Amino acid sequence: MAARKKKKNPKNPYLRFITLSYNRLIALIALLNLGLVLFDLSFVPWRTFYFQHAPRLTQFYDSFKGIEPHRDTEQYLETVDQLKANVAQFGLQAPQTASDLQTLGELSAQMIQQNPFQLANKTGTLEQIKNRMRDRVGNDSATQSFKIFWSEAYLLERGALGEINFFDTEIRPLMASNYFRSFGEDGNFTDNFWWIDRWFVLIFAIDIAGRTLLIYRRFNSLSILDAILWRWYDIFLVLPIWRWLRVIPVTIRLNESDLIELEPIRAQVSRGFVATIGNELTEAIVVQVISQLQNVVEEGDVIRNFFRKASQAYITVNDINEVEEISKRLVQITTCQVLPQVRPDLEAWMQHNVTKILQQSPLYQQLGNIPGANNFSQQLANQIASQLTIWLTEGPQSAYQAAAALPDDPKGAELFDQLMSSMGKQFGISIQEKQMFADLRMLMRDFLEEFKLNYVQSLAEADFDNLLEESQQIQKRKKRKK
């Protein structure tokens, strides 16, 4: 795919103002739509709450959900209202009142048996009604409690007005919250929210089409599908299902239009996420890398190919024989730094070995029999050991320094380079010997295993808060440089 070319936006303040205003308008419309979506999703579960605190809103929105008063509970409440009117007009002992009390007793038994609250998933409401009636009457049976409550004798004894007032304040709101919800032809509950949502979807569809066209024209290498997927989250604004997912594009649009600031939240979330899984992730990555290195070392290709450069043609990327250069550095360190530092230990070791060798010589043993020659023999051994030590330590160093310090001696420099090259080649050849190669491979594998055991844990236990703080400081410095 060709490189993506982005056309420059005109730096016109009026155009930027219009663009920002448009983005904010669409973001606010999307926020309004999201609020309606959330209200629609909460309406059925929280209908009782809405019914108690916003009855007019509930009555208006019931039609969108196919909700209507339940015939059974509605008939029950109408009968209670009729009873109140007859008691006020004719008295509690009138024939009309007796008929109403009998009807309420029958409706109460029917309500308990058939449970008209089940369709609205409000069986718990019926249990509340039954419990309140049991407590009021003082009977363990809900059916008997309703029968007693709607009897002439009970109302005369307890006072009809007080008991009917109890029903209106404690029982009526629970019964009134019950409802019947119709079904559609698809077998699901009626839901006409799309009547409201369709106008928002139309606005969002036009906006998405315009943004897609703009992205397609701005980036020459993108296809129409790529331009659509550029802002894939906007698809949720036009989907008729899973409307709650619109919170994603709405949040992004509010942030892009500078109506809200999400950067601190994003930074805190990412900080907590990294701090939570950082230890495990770091340890897993380091262990995986080292394990892969162990496998490569076990196969032997790395060591073999590395030292093969000293003896075979090898493709390089910098025209430098790294093995020879490494060999030169090792020789330089050995002759100029290591040997002078270990000279006392080397001299003591040489004295011991020279003395041991001389003691086995017949001439040295005869000198030991001559009076006064013991000190001479020991001085001879020490002198030989000292000369050998000087030769081993200062000789290679002087030779290396002389070769490096005489640029006017091309022959010497050529011979020195030839020596270094031969040493590097011989070093590589020696390394590839079967036993040496096997030992080196085993040592490298064991070293990596020890590295995992000793150092990976310390890497995983690093202070990620400090690391994140350092990372944020780097980002701030980059922004200041821009």
Secondary structure, DSSP 8 states (H G I E B T S, - for coil): -----B------HHHHHHHHHHHHHHHHHHHHHHHHHHHHHHHTTTHHHHHHH-HHHHHHHHGGGTEEE-HHHHHHHHHHHHHHHHHHHH-TTSHHHHHHHHHHHHHHHHHHHH-TTTTTT-HHHHHHHHHHHHHHHT-S-HHHHHHHHTSHHHHHHH-HHHHHHHIIIIIHHHHHT-EEE-B-TTSSB---THHHHHHHHHHHHHHHHHHHHHHHHHBTT--HHHHHHHTGGGGGGT-SS-GGGGHHHHHHHHHHTTSS--HHHHHHHHHHHHHHHHHHHHHHHHHHHHHHHHHHHHHTHHHHHHHHTTTS----SSS--HHHHHHHHHHHHIIIIIHHHTHHHHHHHHHHHHHHHHHTSHHHHHHHHSTT-HHHHHHHHHHHHHHHHHHHHHHHHHHHHHHHH-TT-HHHHHHHHHHHHHHHHHHHHHHTSHHHHHHHHHHHHHHHHHHHHHHHHHHHTS-HHHHHHHHHHHHHHHHHH-
